[in-house]
Amino acid sequence: MKPIVRHPVAVVLLTFLVLALDAAHAKEPHRGDDYPEPAIFVIPEVWPWGYEGRYGQPDGTLVAFAHRLVAVANLPITYELRPHRRAISELLEGTADFVVLFESPALDTAAINLGTVVTTQVMLTALADSDFELSLDGLAGKPVAFVNGTYYGEVFEQAKTIQKFPVRDIFQAIEMLKLGRVSAILCSDQALYHTMRSLELSWNQFRTAVFRKGQRGILYMSKKARYPQLREPIQAALRQLERDGDLADIFQLSH
């Protein structure tokens, strides 16, 4: 009988290869009969939350959030940009499974609230040399720009004394403000900060006041979602992102 020849190096390499394959398999999104197609995470195409990058790729703070959420959840989910109103429609219809939107009573009834992604302040912004009070009373009779379709709370929804001027994004709003076509802008601190930074504008050119504190961006799940069983793992992934500080990093603001 021939002696058994052992090859320690070969054994080590084979073991390493098996472990590597197991690790790679573990990192792959769970697929199979339960999820024959990826769930769809729709991102409203509104600066700075979601927009098309320089090379046509999705970009923005919610794109960064979706990327991290999908990685942590380790589930087959694809994220796509949609116009703001269409994102809401697809959530309600069930063609979109997940969307992050500002919290509203209507959405809390029509969709499933999975938790808070970001908490913002709603700001009123005017030119530095303006002399009126930055409030609804001070802006009575004046035009105020806001991003069309965005919910800024019931006080603004019910306001009748101001002239509401819907705009495409805060870039357009700031241009109109500088031209004197509107007296003020209503938007989140996130939108204001990123737009000012992108345009390299000085904060000394403007004055701001908090209109509404604690406006929350909520991760909503459609009541008609194709995979209702994703609710718990997605909520767990969202909680982990909060615990690990990922949410704070993604949405951090600094002047």
N, C-alpha and C positions, 0 to 999 in steps of 0.2 A: 504494500500500500504506500502510495506517495504521501509524503508529509504535506500537511495543509500549510500553504504559504500565505501569510497575512500581509497586507499592504496598508500600513497605518495611514499613509498620506491619502491613498485612494478612499479609505473609509471616511476620513475627515472631510474630504471634498464632497463625497456622496451625501454625508450628513448635512453639510452646509447647503448643498443644492436643494435637498428636501425641505430644510427649514426656510430657505429663501422662497421656494415655490409656495409653501404654506402661508408665508407672510404676504406674498403678492396676492394670493387668492383671498386672504382675509381682508385686504384693502379694496378689493373689487366691490362695487355696489351689489347688494343682494338682488339677484334676478331669479327668474324661474316662472312657474305657473302663477304665483301670487301677483307678480308685476310683469306681465308680458310686454308692456310699453312703459316708458318713464312717465312719472307724474310731471305736471307742468307748473312751474313757478313763474308767474308773470310779474314783470317789473314795470311800473308806470314810467313812461318815457318823459320824465320831468326832471330838469336840472335841480340839484346835483344828484338826485336819487338814482336816475337811470338815463343814460344817453349813449349815443354811438360814438365810440372812440375814434382816434385819428385814423386807424386802419380798419374801421368798420366793425370792430368788436364791441360787445356790450361793456359799458364802463359805468362807474358811479358808486356811491356809498351803498346802495341796496344791492348792487351787483356783487360788491365785496362781501356783503352780509350773506347773500344767497350762496356764494361760493363756499364760505366757511360752514354754513348750515348744512349744505349737502355733504361736505366732507366729513363733518362730525356725525351726521345721521347715517352715513354710509348706505344711502338708499338711491335707487335709480330715479333721479329728478333732474329735469332739464329746465334752465331758466331762459326766458325770452322777454324782449322789450315789447311793450304795447303802448299806444296812445292812452292817456289817463282814463278817459271815459270808456274806452274799449276794455281796459283792464278791469274796471268795475263790472261792466256788462258780462265779461267772460267768467268772472268770479260767480256772479249770480246764476249764470246759465250752466255752469259746471264744466265749460271747456277749459277753464283755468282752475287748477286745484288750490294754489296758494297765491296770495297777493298781500303786500304790505301797504296799508293805507292809513290815513289819519282816522282815528277813532270817531265814529258817529253813531247816534242812536239807530239810524236806519240800517247800517251795516251790522251792528250788534244783533239786530233782529234777523237780518237776511242771510248772515254767514256765521261761521264759528270762530269766536275769538280765542286764539291759541296763546296769546300773551303779548307783552310789550317788547318791541324791538328798540325803540328810541323815544326819549321824551324831549320835546322841543319847547321853546318859548315862541309865541307868535308876536312878531314885532311890527310896530308902525315906524316907518322911516320917512323923513322929509329932508329937504336941503338944509344945510346948516344956517343959512341966512333967512329962513322962514321964521315968522313970528307968531304963528297960531299955536294953540295948545294941541299936543299930539294925543288926541282922544277923539271919540266919535262926536262928542259935543263940540270940540274945537274944530273939527273937520265938517261940521254941518254945512251942507250945500256945496261942498268941494268934491272933486273927483278923486277916488282912491283906487289904485290898481291892485289887483289880486290875481293869482293864477287860476285860470278858468277851471271849474270842476272841483277845486280843493275845498274841503270843509274846514272852516276856522272857528267853529263853535256857534251856538245858537244866538249869541248876542249879535254877531256879525250877520248871521242868516236873517235875523229879524230887523236889522237896522234899516230905517227908512229915511233918515235925515241926510245921508251921504249919497253921492253918486258913485255907484259901483262900476268899475271899469275893468272887465276881464281881459287878461293878457295871456300870451302863450307861455312866457317864462319870466324870470326876474331880470334877465338881460334886457328884454323889451321894456319891462317896467322901469328900470333905472334910466334907460334912454328917454322914455317919455317924461320921467321926473326931471331930468336935466333940461329937456326942451320946454318944460313948463306946461305940458299937456295934462299932467296929473299933479295933485298937491302932495300926495303921500302914497306909500306902498305898504301893503299888508302881506307879510310872508313869514315863514319860519326863520328862526335864527340860523338853522342849517343852510337854507337857501341863500339867505343874505350873506352869510360869511363866505361861502364858497364862490358866490358870484363876485363879491368885492375882491376876493383874492385872485380870481381868474382875470378880472379886468385891471388888477393892480391899482385899485382906487384907494385913496386915503380915507380913513374914518373921519378925519377932520372936515370932510366935505359934507357930512351928513349928521343928523341928530336922530336918535332912536328912543322909543319908549316901549315897554312891554305892554302888549294889548291883552294877551292871555297866557297865563302860566300853565305849564304842565300839559301841553297838548301831546298826546301819545300817538306814536306810530305803531299800529297793531298788525301782527301777523294773522291774517284771516285765512280760514280754510273754507272752501265751498261746501255747502250742504249737499251738493250733488257731485262731490269729488269722486273720481273713479276708484280711489283706494281709501275708503274711510278708515281702514286699519292703520294708516300712516299718522293718524292724529297723535297718538301717544309717543311714538319715537321722535316725531318732529318737535313736540313740546319738550321732550327730554333733551333734545339737542339744543333747543333755544335756551333752556335753563343752564345747560353746560356752558354755552357761549357767554352767558351773563356771569356765571361763577368764575370762569377763566379770564375775564376782563376783555374778551374779544369785542363785545358790543361797545364798551367804553373806548377802545382803541379806534374802532371803525368810525365812530361818530364824534370823536373828540374835536373841540373847537378851541382855537387859541389865537388871539389878536396879535 
